[in-house]
């Protein structure tokens, strides 16, 4: 894991979040790209000067933001981009060869009951980038136990597991697998991919209406330092993703980082 992207919004947790990213990146010897994406809707040619002003102000804001954390020798690059959030993030991650995007649950929401705000929810729902959701105010610590929750262990693209493999190798983590049999279960779903099997210490099987409900039932018993799920059409956040905003009452995890893998098929 060499390149980590940290989008910056206007949340009160932004400095704490960046410090977590720095501490995480230091463990891997990774570089951090701190970015801000802005957009203007205007008639052609009327906002050229405003673009330059916003770009300059965004860059200065990011520099002052980085100045508030202990960089611990981690290389940090600040960049601002104009464009639509999801499309621009996808392009940026591709051009910078990003391994992981690290996001806050609420980048700009003021509602205390919100777990994933509209912006962060949109990033998780609509991009195909491996992501780590870090709860507000959480300090970095070594990731010893990881709980992987899946409704299907079929993983056709080995590259999808790279973030999980990197974290396991770096921290010598113990990875436990929770297989959740839902009404959408298909024969062969619990045949574990060989690359995934190499990572797993223990396997638990359960029957629940959704992967999400299976996690709620079992994650406390596992007491993990990180939860790992995958982005699928009927995956962990399927019910929650009907809207971009996700409430804390729907996912009661204020201390558990969540790794979201992508491109499993």
KAWO-V602926 format. One record per residue. RES is the residue in one small letter. OMEGA is omega in degrees with one decimal (none if undefined). Layout:
# KAWO-V602926
RES_OMEGA + RES_OMEGA
This chain:
# KAWO-V602926
x_-172.0 + x_-175.1 + x_-178.1 + x_-180.0 + x_178.3 + x_174.9 + x_-177.7 + x_174.7 + x_-177.1 + x_-176.0 + x_178.2 + x_-178.3 + x_-170.4 + x_-178.2 + x_177.2 + x_-180.0 + x_179.2 + x_178.0 + x_175.6 + x_-179.7 + x_178.4 + x_-179.3 + x_177.9 + x_-178.6 + x_-179.8 + x_179.6 + x_-177.6 + x_-172.7 + x_-174.4 + x_174.8 + x_178.0 + x_170.5 + x_177.1 + x_-172.5 + x_171.8 + x_-178.4 + x_179.2 + x_-178.2 + x_176.4 + x_175.8 + x_-176.7 + x_175.3 + x_-176.1 + x_174.0 + x_-174.5 + x_-174.1 + x_-177.3 + x_-179.5 + x_178.9 + x_176.9 + x_-178.9 + x_179.4 + x_-179.5 + x_178.8 + x_-179.8 + x_-179.7 + x_178.3 + x_179.8 + x_179.6 + x_177.5 + x_-179.0 + x_178.0 + x_179.4 + x_177.6 + x_179.8 + x_-178.2 + x_-177.3 + x_-179.0 + x_173.5 + x_-174.2 + x_174.6 + x_177.7 + x_179.0 + x_177.4 + x_-179.2 + x_178.1 + x_178.8 + x_-179.5 + x_173.3 + x_-176.1 + x_173.3 + x_177.4 + x_175.5 + x_-170.0 + x_-171.9 + x_-178.7 + x_-178.6 + x_177.4 + x_178.9 + x_-179.4 + x_-179.6 + x_-179.0 + x_178.9 + x_-175.7 + x_-179.0 + x_179.5 + x_-176.8 + x_178.1 + x_-174.4 + x_172.3 + x_-176.6 + x_-173.7 + x_172.2 + x_174.9 + x_-177.9 + x_-177.5 + x_180.0 + x_-179.2 + x_177.8 + x_-176.9 + x_-175.9 + x_-177.6 + x_-176.2 + x_172.2 + x_173.1 + x_177.6 + x_-174.9 + x_-177.4 + x_-179.3 + x_177.0 + x_179.1 + x_178.8 + x_-179.2 + x_-174.5 + x_-166.2 + x_177.8 + x_177.5 + x_-175.7 + x_174.1 + x_-173.5 + x_172.5 + x_176.9 + x_-177.6 + x_-178.7 + x_-176.2 + x_174.1 + x_-178.4 + x_176.7 + x_-178.3 + x_171.5 + x_179.4 + x_-176.4 + x_-173.5 + x_-177.6 + x_178.1 + x_174.0 + x_177.4 + x_-178.1 + x_-177.1 + x_169.0 + x_175.4 + x_179.6 + x_178.9 + x_179.4 + x_-172.8 + x_-179.2 + x_-178.3 + x_-177.4 + x_-178.8 + x_-176.8 + x_-173.4 + x_179.9 + x_179.1 + x_178.9 + x_-179.2 + x_-179.5 + x_178.3 + x_-178.4 + x_-176.7 + x_-175.0 + x_-177.1 + x_-173.6 + x_169.6 + x_-175.6 + x_176.7 + x_-175.9 + x_174.6 + x_177.8 + x_-174.7 + x_177.1 + x_-179.1 + x_175.5 + x_179.9 + x_-178.7 + x_175.1 + x_178.2 + x_-180.0 + x_-178.8 + x_-177.7 + x_172.8 + x_-168.2 + x_175.4 + x_-177.5 + x_179.6 + x_176.5 + x_-178.2 + x_-179.6 + x_-174.7 + x_-165.3 + x_174.2 + x_-178.6 + x_179.3 + x_174.3 + x_177.3 + x_-177.8 + x_175.0 + x_179.4 + x_179.7 + x_179.8 + x_174.1 + x_180.0 + x_179.9 + x_175.8 + x_177.7 + x_179.0 + x_-178.4 + x_-168.4 + x_-170.9 + x_178.3 + x_177.4 + x_180.0 + x_-180.0 + x_-175.5 + x_171.3 + x_179.1 + x_172.1 + x_178.3 + x_178.0 + x_178.6 + x_179.4 + x_178.1 + x_177.1 + x_176.5 + x_-174.5 + x_-172.8 + x_-176.0 + x_-171.9 + x_177.9 + x_-176.8 + x_-175.7 + x_174.7 + x_171.9 + x_-179.7 + x_179.5 + x_178.4 + x_-175.4 + x_178.2 + x_-179.7 + x_178.0 + x_176.2 + x_-171.9 + x_176.8 + x_179.9 + x_-174.5 + x_-171.0 + x_172.9 + x_-178.2 + x_176.2 + x_-179.1 + x_179.6 + x_-178.0 + x_172.6 + x_-177.1 + x_-179.9 + x_none
